[in-house]
């Protein structure tokens, strides 16, 4: 017998409750609890569900390790983010703001795969077949192995996959797909969870690589329950600003490769174009000799990228100075300014501070501390640093400059782009050869770093 069971779930965080509440106890949001009805199939009492597989528990030393076979596309940046290519049977979730270019990216990837003779099924739940065709014509996509299908019913999607027998499936987007046996509305917590679980089963049993497009909330997180990101194999975020042409594809989770890997694209009229040297892109509009501007070599996954950090420190007439940061953690900026006040005696209490990473890039590693700190001092003293200097290092609360990882790759990238001096932690010197054409200066404290960068310190 089938039995109905009602429960209330939060659309923001997935919190479950037995009754309706105005405010969710999980996330604190108001009016996000919606009623969902589950149909429970009651079987014979005491019956157990046995697995249909015949596998047994095996000691780990007897398991043969096999390298995952990957399908490499002609888009090298996309391959890098996935860890070297697409793994058959993987489930990949791609999130991003509306209009950022998720559908354009996946349609271009579909064209590249279909041109290699791989059959691709592009399922659009938000656009009609004609709308998808118009985008394909703008991108120059023409391949008989690329199939387009517009449907949101999961049963029909499963039937179409059985008929077409594709190697790759794109679902745009997972929030529009609904399971006919789940009574809640499409996009709800139950629908997204059940549809993702069914698509995961299809991917694993049929060895099909499936890409899911996910909507994001106003905070920038993928909409739906947090368990959605745990279910998939890879989570990618497509980032960028509407006022900039470049887009960043960032890996947040990858069971088949490294995380925090990024790929950079440029949005053009004919679609997305790979940026093979992102450091030149971020530095091409840099102002030479401007106070408050410093360069840092940051690691994004396995790739070093040189970006510009800009600071503007100006006196304020208010009791509480303003601190604003774009591209870096604001708490990190406040910490570094406190270190300058305590260890260097700089009176920043009556100064507004605005810090920005040029180009819309987001940096979150400790190795950017020295560059941010030097940029703040440069603006405060109204004295520019040498435009051919770059700064790498983590700053501690006692004013010491601490060791960072992969220093050799960072310095080599700086030397390749014409920088003549790199200020790095003294503990990172030794055990590797300096590149030609660049002077490496090791510093132990922020006092040493600032004395090497400014004349009057």
N, C-alpha and C positions, 0 to 999 in steps of 0.2 A: 504494500500500500504506500502511496505517496502522501507525504505530510508537509504542510506549509509552515515555515518558521520565519518570523519577522525579526529584523534587527536593524539597528541604526549605525551608519558608518559615516565618518568624516571624509569629505571629498579632498581635503588638504593633506591630512597625514594618515588616513586609514584607520583611525581609532574606532573600535567597535563598542557599542553600548546596547544594553537591553531596552532602554527607553530613550525617547527624544530629549535632547537638552539644547538650550539656546546657545551655550558656549561649549566648544569642544575641550575636554580636560587635557587632551594630548598636545594640541598646538595653540590653544587659547583663542582661536578664531571664532567669530560669531556666525550663526546661521549657516553652518556647513554640514550639519548632521542630516542625512537623508535616509529614509526608510527603504530597505531592500528586503525582498521576499525570496527565501530559498526554498526550493522543492527538494525534500529529502526522501530518497527511495529507501524504504525499510525492507531489508531482506530477512531471511530466516534467522531467528535468534541463535546466537552462538556460531554463526557461519563465519568463516575466514576467507579472505580474498588471497588466493595464492598467485604468485608471479608466474607468468607464462614462459619466462626464460629458464634456461637450464644451467646458468652460470652458478658457480659456488665460490665461497670465500677462498682466496688464494694468498699464500704468504708473499709479501712484497718482493722478496729476493727471487721468487720464481716468475715474476711478471716481466715479460719482455718489453723493454723500452723501444718505442717506435717513434721516429720523428714525424710530426704532422706534415702531410703533403699540402702544399699551398698552391693556389692558382694566382699567378702574378699578372696584374693588369699593366697597361702601358702608362698608367699614372703613378709615377714613382713615389710621389708624396703620399698618396693614399695607401700604397703598399707599406710605407714606413710606419704609418700610424697603426696599421693592423698587425705589425710585427714581421713584415716580409711578404705579405700576400693574404688572400682570402682562404680560410680553412673550410673545406667542405663539411657541412653539418653544423656549422657555427650559427649562433643567433646574435646579431649585432643590433644594438639600439643606438640611434642617432637623434640627438635633441638639439634644439636651437630656437632662437626667436623667430616669430612669423616673418616671412619674406627675406630671411637671411641667405637662402640659397640651398636649403637641404634637398628639395626636389630636383633642382638643377644639377647638383652634384651627383645624386644617385642616377639621374637619367643619363648623365655623361658616362658614369661608370658602367651602366647597363649597355650603352652603345659600345664601349670598349670591349666588354665581355662578349657581347653578341658578334662583334666583328672577328673575334677569335674562334667563332664556331660554337660558343657555349649558349645554350638556350636560356633566355631570361624572361621571367614573367613579372611585369610591372603592374601592381594592383593599386589603383587610386580610389580612395574612399571619399576624397574631397573634390575631385575634379572629374568631369566627364571624359570620355575617350577623345572627343574632339579637342577639348582644352589641352589634354596631354599631347595630342598630335601637333597642336600649334607650337607648344614649347619645343617639341622635338624638331620641328622644321627650323625654328630659330637657332637651335644648336647644331643643325646639320646632321641629325641622327637618322640614318636610313639603314636598316638591317632586317632581313627576313626572319632572323632568329629572336627578335625582340617582340614579345607579345604584350599588349596592353589590355587591361581588364578593369572595369569600374564596378565595384561591388563592395558592400559592407557586411553581408551575411557570411558568417564564418563557415557554414555548411557549404554554401556555393563556392566559397574560396577553396575549400578542401577538394570539392569535385573538380574544379578547374585545374588545380595542381595535378590531380590524377590524370586528367585528359591531356594536358600540355606536356607533362613530364619535364619540367625545367630543371636546370642545375642551380639557378639562382632565382630568388623571389624577393621583390621589394614591396613592402606594405606601407602605404602612405595615406593615413597614419594609423597607428594602433588605437588611438582614441575614437576613431570612427567605426571600427569593427565591433560587431556585437554577436554574442552567442545566443542562439534562439532559445536555449533552455534556461538562460538566466533572465529573470524578469526585470532587472534594473535597466536604466537608460544607458545608451552607449556613452562611453567615457567615464562611467562610474568606477569605483574601486573594484567591485566584483567583476564587471565586464572586462576591464583591462587585465585583471589578474587571470581570469579564466581563458581569455583569448590568447594571452601570451603563453600560458601553459600548453594550450593546444598547438600553437605554432611551434613551440619548442619540441613537442612530441613529433611533429611532422619533420622538423629539421633533423632530429637525431635518428629517426627511423628510416627516413628516405635519403639521408646524407645530402640534404639540400642546404645551401647557405642562404639564410633569410635575414634581410635587413628591415628593421622596424624604424619608422619615423615617429618620434614622440614629441608631443607638445610640451612647452615649458610654462611654469608659473611666473608670476610677476617678480619673484625672487631669483629667477633664472634656473630653478631646479626642474627636472622632468616631472610633469604632472602625473598623478596616479600614486598608488602605494609605493613605498620605498622598496618593498620586496621585488618590484619589477626590475630594478637594477641588479638585484642579487640573482635573479633567474637567468638573465642573459649572460652570454660569454664575454661580450665586449660592450662598453659604454663609451660613445664618442659624443663630444659637444662641438657644435659648429658655432663659432663665435665671430664677432665683428661688429662694427658700427656702420650705420647707414651712411654716414658722412665720409667713410673711408672705403676705398675700393678693395682692400685686402680682407681676406677671411682666414680664420685660423680653425683648423680641425684638431681638437685636442682629445687625447685618450685618457679617460679617467679610470677605466678598468679594462684589463685584457688578460684573459686566461692563456693566451697563446703568444704573448709578447710583453714588452715593458710598458709601464704606465707613464703618464706625463709626456708622452711623445706627441709632437705637434707636426702638422703639415700646414703650409701657408699657400694660399691661392689669391689670385687677383681677379675680381669680378669685372668682366668686359661685356661688350654687347653680344658677343658670340658665346658666352658662357664663362666658366672658370678656367683660368690658366695657372699652371704651377709656377711658383716662385722658387727658383733653384738656389738663389743666394739671398736669403731674407735679411741678412745684416745690411747689405747695400740698400735694400728697400727702406729700412727703418732709419738709416743715416743720411739718405740722399737730400733731405731738406734741413739738415742740421745747420744752425747758425754758428759760424766760426768765431771763437773768442768772446762769446756771450757769457756774462756772469750767471752762475746757477746751473750751468750745463755740464754734465759729466757723462762718461761712457762706461758701461759695465758689460762684461762678457758673462752672460747668463746661460746656464745649461737647461735646455728644454728636452727632456728625455735623453737621447744620445747625441744631440746636436747642440753645439755652442752657437749662440746668437748675440750679436752686439746691438745694444739698444741705448737710446739716450734717455737720461733722467734729468728732468728740469725742476728747478726749485725757484720759488719767488718768496722771499722773506722781506716783509715790509712793516714799518711801525704801525701800531694800532692805537686808537684813542679810547678804546673800551676797556673795561676791567678784565674781561676774559678774552684772551687772544684766540683767534680762529685757527683751527688745524684741519686742512682738507688734503686728501690724497686720492689720486686716480691711478690705478694700475698697481699700486702697492698697498699693503695693509696699513691702515691709519694708526693702529696701535703700535706698529713697528716704528713709524715715523715719530710718534710721541716718545717712545723709548729712546731713540737715538738723540732726540733733542734734549732729553733729560741727561743723557751721558755727556753731551757737549756742555751743558750748564754746570754739571758737577765736576767733570774731569778737566775741562778747558777753561772754565770761568766765563763762558759767553752768556751774556744776559739776554736770553731769548724770551723772557716772560712777557715782555711788552711788544712782541713781534707776532704778526700773523704769518702763517707758513702755508704755502700751497705747493704740493709736490705732485708731479705728473710723469708718467712713463709715456714718451712720445710714440705715436703710432697706434695707440689703443691696445698695447700688449699688457698682459697681467703677469707680474712677477711675484713669486711667493717663496723663493729660496733664500737662505741666510746669506749667501755670497754677495748679495746686492747691498748689504749694510754699508760697506765702506764707500761705495759710489753715492748712495743717498746722503750719507753724512757729509761727504766732501761737497756735494751739490748744495746742501743747506749752508755750509760755511762760505762757499763761493758767493752765494747771493747775499748773505748777511754782511760779508766784507766788501761786497761789490767789486770783487776781483776775480777775473776769469782764470781758470786753470788752462794748462797747455792743451790745445785742441788735439794733440797727438798722444795724449795720455789716456789710459784706461785703468779702472780701479776694480779690484776683486778682493773680497775678504769679508768675513763675518766679524762683527763688533760685539764684544762682551760688555757687561754692565760695569766692569772695572776699567774699561777703556782699552783692553787688549784686542789685538787683531788676530783672529783665530783661523786655523787651517780650513780649507775648502777642498772639495773633491774635484777630480779631473782638471787640475790646474794646467796641465800640459796642453790639452785640447783648447782651453780658453785662450791661452797665450798665443797658440798657433793661429787661431782665428783672428785675433787682434793684429798679429804680424801680417797676415795675408791681406788685410784691408788697409795697410799702410800706417798703423800706429807704431810709434817709435819708443814708447816706454809703457811698462805695465807695473803698477804698484800692487804687490801681492803680499800675503802673510809671509813672514820670515820662516815659519815652520814648513812652508811649502817649497822652499828652495832646497835643492839637493835630490839626487837620484834621477835626474832627467836633464836633457840638453836643451839649452835655450835656442829658439829659432833665430836665424840670421836677421839682422836689421832691427832688432828690438832690444831695448835695455830693460832688464828685470830688476826691480827694486824691492827688496824685502823689508817689511816694517813689522815691529812688534807691538806698537801701541798706536792709538789714533794721533798722538802727539807727533810721532815719527812720520806718519802719513801726511799730516797737514804741513809739517815743516818741509817735506819734500815737494809739496804742491803749491805752496804760497810763499811769497817773499818775506812778509813781515810777521811770520809766526815762529 
